[in-house]
Amino acid sequence: MAVTGVLRPGHAQIRVLNLEEDVKFYRDVFGLVEQGRDAQGRVYFKAWDERDHNSVILRQADTAGIDFFGFKVDSVATLNKLEADLNAYGVKTERVPAGEMLATGERVRFEVPTGHVIELYAEKKDVGNGLGYSNPAPWNKQSETGFAPTRMDHALLGGGDLDGARDIFINVLGFYLTEEVVAEDGKTQIAVWLSCSNKTHDIAFVRAPENGKLHHVSYWIETWEKVLRAADLMSMNDVPVDIGPTRHGITRGATIYAFDRSGNRFETFSGGYISYPDMHVLTWPIQHLPEGLDYAQRKLHESFLTVFS
């Protein structure tokens, strides 16, 4: 399939309670590459194998959570078209000028019915991955630092009107549904996984009692063995682990969930399957959520269902 329209998740701005403490965590333990700071005091990071300037932005705040989640689109023309399509669908948008974020072009910002702010943008400075663009090596020193994820991969967001958020992503932005958890009636969706690519998901939503909540931001690690290495590093650095290491039934990803220094949950994962828009949606009845979440133990973890930031 041709990769057009919305290309991939591009950035997440995360609120932290002690900026310098979490900067050290994301840089030294996580292994993200610090890219700079702006006049607002925000700190910018990217994963070692990402080529765009930033994918994770930390902001000092009184409460943890997520400010917005952004997606890169294939061109300025697509950005303009998607803004017009959003407006025609009844979604109010605003333009954020180029340069408001370091190395990032103009953004189209809007709110989905779960209370989350989503952004689209077409331009972000290519700074490379340190390997060069001619005869590149397969890895570098940064790929061995900390957890060393190769990319910021997706987010799971919690809010009330899952249906409204899902419909905007499918009907306007061109995403497709890959998996779902459904209630006892066999119809009401409790959670949905949505893709704009051939990944199992690029964003997911779960019904939650409060709007605008972050469940987790997820980071891709190349192999199951490196996920296990991340587990060792979490223990060595007193990182609170929520679940794992284990495998999901949903998406088949090998995973660990843990918390940053401010209580924002993150995921380090690998595996999963290749997905395409013509594939049948995979459905998990609510009674099978335990193995969907933790296939090894077939266990529901209360914190996973109740803790958001």
Secondary structure as a PSIPRED ss2 file (coil, helix, strand):
# PSIPRED VFORMAT (PSIPRED V4.0)

   1 M C   1.000  0.000  0.000
   2 A C   1.000  0.000  0.000
   3 V C   1.000  0.000  0.000
   4 T C   1.000  0.000  0.000
   5 G C   1.000  0.000  0.000
   6 V E   0.000  0.000  1.000
   7 L E   0.000  0.000  1.000
   8 R E   0.000  0.000  1.000
   9 P E   0.000  0.000  1.000
  10 G E   0.000  0.000  1.000
  11 H E   0.000  0.000  1.000
  12 A E   0.000  0.000  1.000
  13 Q E   0.000  0.000  1.000
  14 I E   0.000  0.000  1.000
  15 R E   0.000  0.000  1.000
  16 V E   0.000  0.000  1.000
  17 L C   1.000  0.000  0.000
  18 N C   1.000  0.000  0.000
  19 L H   0.000  1.000  0.000
  20 E H   0.000  1.000  0.000
  21 E H   0.000  1.000  0.000
  22 D H   0.000  1.000  0.000
  23 V H   0.000  1.000  0.000
  24 K H   0.000  1.000  0.000
  25 F H   0.000  1.000  0.000
  26 Y H   0.000  1.000  0.000
  27 R H   0.000  1.000  0.000
  28 D H   0.000  1.000  0.000
  29 V H   0.000  1.000  0.000
  30 F C   1.000  0.000  0.000
  31 G C   1.000  0.000  0.000
  32 L C   1.000  0.000  0.000
  33 V E   0.000  0.000  1.000
  34 E E   0.000  0.000  1.000
  35 Q E   0.000  0.000  1.000
  36 G E   0.000  0.000  1.000
  37 R E   0.000  0.000  1.000
  38 D C   1.000  0.000  0.000
  39 A C   1.000  0.000  0.000
  40 Q C   1.000  0.000  0.000
  41 G C   1.000  0.000  0.000
  42 R C   1.000  0.000  0.000
  43 V E   0.000  0.000  1.000
  44 Y E   0.000  0.000  1.000
  45 F E   0.000  0.000  1.000
  46 K E   0.000  0.000  1.000
  47 A C   1.000  0.000  0.000
  48 W C   1.000  0.000  0.000
  49 D C   1.000  0.000  0.000
  50 E C   1.000  0.000  0.000
  51 R C   1.000  0.000  0.000
  52 D E   0.000  0.000  1.000
  53 H C   1.000  0.000  0.000
  54 N C   1.000  0.000  0.000
  55 S C   1.000  0.000  0.000
  56 V E   0.000  0.000  1.000
  57 I E   0.000  0.000  1.000
  58 L E   0.000  0.000  1.000
  59 R E   0.000  0.000  1.000
  60 Q E   0.000  0.000  1.000
  61 A C   1.000  0.000  0.000
  62 D C   1.000  0.000  0.000
  63 T C   1.000  0.000  0.000
  64 A C   1.000  0.000  0.000
  65 G E   0.000  0.000  1.000
  66 I E   0.000  0.000  1.000
  67 D E   0.000  0.000  1.000
  68 F E   0.000  0.000  1.000
  69 F E   0.000  0.000  1.000
  70 G E   0.000  0.000  1.000
  71 F E   0.000  0.000  1.000
  72 K E   0.000  0.000  1.000
  73 V E   0.000  0.000  1.000
  74 D C   1.000  0.000  0.000
  75 S C   1.000  0.000  0.000
  76 V H   0.000  1.000  0.000
  77 A H   0.000  1.000  0.000
  78 T H   0.000  1.000  0.000
  79 L H   0.000  1.000  0.000
  80 N H   0.000  1.000  0.000
  81 K H   0.000  1.000  0.000
  82 L H   0.000  1.000  0.000
  83 E H   0.000  1.000  0.000
  84 A H   0.000  1.000  0.000
  85 D H   0.000  1.000  0.000
  86 L H   0.000  1.000  0.000
  87 N H   0.000  1.000  0.000
  88 A H   0.000  1.000  0.000
  89 Y C   1.000  0.000  0.000
  90 G C   1.000  0.000  0.000
  91 V C   1.000  0.000  0.000
  92 K C   1.000  0.000  0.000
  93 T E   0.000  0.000  1.000
  94 E E   0.000  0.000  1.000
  95 R E   0.000  0.000  1.000
  96 V E   0.000  0.000  1.000
  97 P C   1.000  0.000  0.000
  98 A C   1.000  0.000  0.000
  99 G C   1.000  0.000  0.000
 100 E C   1.000  0.000  0.000
 101 M C   1.000  0.000  0.000
 102 L C   1.000  0.000  0.000
 103 A C   1.000  0.000  0.000
 104 T E   0.000  0.000  1.000
 105 G C   1.000  0.000  0.000
 106 E C   1.000  0.000  0.000
 107 R E   0.000  0.000  1.000
 108 V E   0.000  0.000  1.000
 109 R E   0.000  0.000  1.000
 110 F E   0.000  0.000  1.000
 111 E E   0.000  0.000  1.000
 112 V C   1.000  0.000  0.000
 113 P C   1.000  0.000  0.000
 114 T C   1.000  0.000  0.000
 115 G C   1.000  0.000  0.000
 116 H C   1.000  0.000  0.000
 117 V E   0.000  0.000  1.000
 118 I E   0.000  0.000  1.000
 119 E E   0.000  0.000  1.000
 120 L E   0.000  0.000  1.000
 121 Y E   0.000  0.000  1.000
 122 A C   1.000  0.000  0.000
 123 E C   1.000  0.000  0.000
 124 K E   0.000  0.000  1.000
 125 K C   1.000  0.000  0.000
 126 D E   0.000  0.000  1.000
 127 V C   1.000  0.000  0.000
 128 G C   1.000  0.000  0.000
 129 N C   1.000  0.000  0.000
 130 G C   1.000  0.000  0.000
 131 L C   1.000  0.000  0.000
 132 G C   1.000  0.000  0.000
 133 Y C   1.000  0.000  0.000
 134 S C   1.000  0.000  0.000
 135 N C   1.000  0.000  0.000
 136 P C   1.000  0.000  0.000
 137 A C   1.000  0.000  0.000
 138 P C   1.000  0.000  0.000
 139 W C   1.000  0.000  0.000
 140 N C   1.000  0.000  0.000
 141 K H   0.000  1.000  0.000
 142 Q H   0.000  1.000  0.000
 143 S H   0.000  1.000  0.000
 144 E H   0.000  1.000  0.000
 145 T C   1.000  0.000  0.000
 146 G C   1.000  0.000  0.000
 147 F C   1.000  0.000  0.000
 148 A C   1.000  0.000  0.000
 149 P C   1.000  0.000  0.000
 150 T C   1.000  0.000  0.000
 151 R E   0.000  0.000  1.000
 152 M E   0.000  0.000  1.000
 153 D E   0.000  0.000  1.000
 154 H E   0.000  0.000  1.000
 155 A E   0.000  0.000  1.000
 156 L E   0.000  0.000  1.000
 157 L E   0.000  0.000  1.000
 158 G E   0.000  0.000  1.000
 159 G E   0.000  0.000  1.000
 160 G C   1.000  0.000  0.000
 161 D C   1.000  0.000  0.000
 162 L H   0.000  1.000  0.000
 163 D H   0.000  1.000  0.000
 164 G H   0.000  1.000  0.000
 165 A H   0.000  1.000  0.000
 166 R H   0.000  1.000  0.000
 167 D H   0.000  1.000  0.000
 168 I H   0.000  1.000  0.000
 169 F H   0.000  1.000  0.000
 170 I H   0.000  1.000  0.000
 171 N H   0.000  1.000  0.000
 172 V C   1.000  0.000  0.000
 173 L C   1.000  0.000  0.000
 174 G C   1.000  0.000  0.000
 175 F C   1.000  0.000  0.000
 176 Y E   0.000  0.000  1.000
 177 L E   0.000  0.000  1.000
 178 T E   0.000  0.000  1.000
 179 E E   0.000  0.000  1.000
 180 E E   0.000  0.000  1.000
 181 V E   0.000  0.000  1.000
 182 V E   0.000  0.000  1.000
 183 A C   1.000  0.000  0.000
 184 E C   1.000  0.000  0.000
 185 D C   1.000  0.000  0.000
 186 G C   1.000  0.000  0.000
 187 K C   1.000  0.000  0.000
 188 T C   1.000  0.000  0.000
 189 Q E   0.000  0.000  1.000
 190 I E   0.000  0.000  1.000
 191 A E   0.000  0.000  1.000
 192 V E   0.000  0.000  1.000
 193 W E   0.000  0.000  1.000
 194 L E   0.000  0.000  1.000
 195 S E   0.000  0.000  1.000
 196 C C   1.000  0.000  0.000
 197 S C   1.000  0.000  0.000
 198 N C   1.000  0.000  0.000
 199 K C   1.000  0.000  0.000
 200 T C   1.000  0.000  0.000
 201 H C   1.000  0.000  0.000
 202 D C   1.000  0.000  0.000
 203 I E   0.000  0.000  1.000
 204 A E   0.000  0.000  1.000
 205 F E   0.000  0.000  1.000
 206 V E   0.000  0.000  1.000
 207 R E   0.000  0.000  1.000
 208 A C   1.000  0.000  0.000
 209 P C   1.000  0.000  0.000
 210 E C   1.000  0.000  0.000
 211 N C   1.000  0.000  0.000
 212 G C   1.000  0.000  0.000
 213 K E   0.000  0.000  1.000
 214 L E   0.000  0.000  1.000
 215 H E   0.000  0.000  1.000
 216 H E   0.000  0.000  1.000
 217 V E   0.000  0.000  1.000
 218 S E   0.000  0.000  1.000
 219 Y E   0.000  0.000  1.000
 220 W E   0.000  0.000  1.000
 221 I C   1.000  0.000  0.000
 222 E C   1.000  0.000  0.000
 223 T C   1.000  0.000  0.000
 224 W H   0.000  1.000  0.000
 225 E H   0.000  1.000  0.000
 226 K H   0.000  1.000  0.000
 227 V H   0.000  1.000  0.000
 228 L H   0.000  1.000  0.000
 229 R H   0.000  1.000  0.000
 230 A H   0.000  1.000  0.000
 231 A H   0.000  1.000  0.000
 232 D H   0.000  1.000  0.000
 233 L H   0.000  1.000  0.000
 234 M H   0.000  1.000  0.000
 235 S H   0.000  1.000  0.000
 236 M H   0.000  1.000  0.000
 237 N C   1.000  0.000  0.000
 238 D C   1.000  0.000  0.000
 239 V C   1.000  0.000  0.000
 240 P C   1.000  0.000  0.000
 241 V E   0.000  0.000  1.000
 242 D E   0.000  0.000  1.000
 243 I E   0.000  0.000  1.000
 244 G E   0.000  0.000  1.000
 245 P E   0.000  0.000  1.000
 246 T E   0.000  0.000  1.000
 247 R E   0.000  0.000  1.000
 248 H C   1.000  0.000  0.000
 249 G C   1.000  0.000  0.000
 250 I C   1.000  0.000  0.000
 251 T C   1.000  0.000  0.000
 252 R C   1.000  0.000  0.000
 253 G E   0.000  0.000  1.000
 254 A E   0.000  0.000  1.000
 255 T E   0.000  0.000  1.000
 256 I E   0.000  0.000  1.000
 257 Y E   0.000  0.000  1.000
 258 A E   0.000  0.000  1.000
 259 F E   0.000  0.000  1.000
 260 D C   1.000  0.000  0.000
 261 R C   1.000  0.000  0.000
 262 S C   1.000  0.000  0.000
 263 G C   1.000  0.000  0.000
 264 N C   1.000  0.000  0.000
 265 R E   0.000  0.000  1.000
 266 F E   0.000  0.000  1.000
 267 E E   0.000  0.000  1.000
 268 T E   0.000  0.000  1.000
 269 F E   0.000  0.000  1.000
 270 S E   0.000  0.000  1.000
 271 G E   0.000  0.000  1.000
 272 G C   1.000  0.000  0.000
 273 Y C   1.000  0.000  0.000
 274 I C   1.000  0.000  0.000
 275 S C   1.000  0.000  0.000
 276 Y C   1.000  0.000  0.000
 277 P C   1.000  0.000  0.000
 278 D C   1.000  0.000  0.000
 279 M C   1.000  0.000  0.000
 280 H C   1.000  0.000  0.000
 281 V C   1.000  0.000  0.000
 282 L E   0.000  0.000  1.000
 283 T E   0.000  0.000  1.000
 284 W E   0.000  0.000  1.000
 285 P E   0.000  0.000  1.000
 286 I H   0.000  1.000  0.000
 287 Q H   0.000  1.000  0.000
 288 H H   0.000  1.000  0.000
 289 L H   0.000  1.000  0.000
 290 P H   0.000  1.000  0.000
 291 E H   0.000  1.000  0.000
 292 G H   0.000  1.000  0.000
 293 L H   0.000  1.000  0.000
 294 D C   1.000  0.000  0.000
 295 Y C   1.000  0.000  0.000
 296 A C   1.000  0.000  0.000
 297 Q C   1.000  0.000  0.000
 298 R C   1.000  0.000  0.000
 299 K C   1.000  0.000  0.000
 300 L C   1.000  0.000  0.000
 301 H C   1.000  0.000  0.000
 302 E H   0.000  1.000  0.000
 303 S H   0.000  1.000  0.000
 304 F H   0.000  1.000  0.000
 305 L H   0.000  1.000  0.000
 306 T H   0.000  1.000  0.000
 307 V C   1.000  0.000  0.000
 308 F C   1.000  0.000  0.000
 309 S C   1.000  0.000  0.000
